[in-house]
Amino acid sequence: MIDSKRDQKLKDSMATKIQPETRRLVAVLYAPADEPVARLEGWARRYEELLADWCGAQRTGHELIDPAA
């Protein structure tokens, strides 16, 4: 029996993967509002490193948005 919900999720996931021809990417890292800024910065920097190491990103950056602002 085919699980159409599971198959659709897999199809959606595959469609959003980074491909060799990908040139732009926006990623959102969610965290509790009271998460220490230093920890958030570390996560963001690590994600940038992964994009560079595994996806060949030549330019990365991040911005933290204060939910209280």
Secondary structure, 3 states (H helix, E strand, C coil): CCCHHHHHHHHHHHHCCCCCCCCCCCCCCCCCCCCCHHHHHHHHHHHHHHHHHHHCCCCCCCCCCCCCC
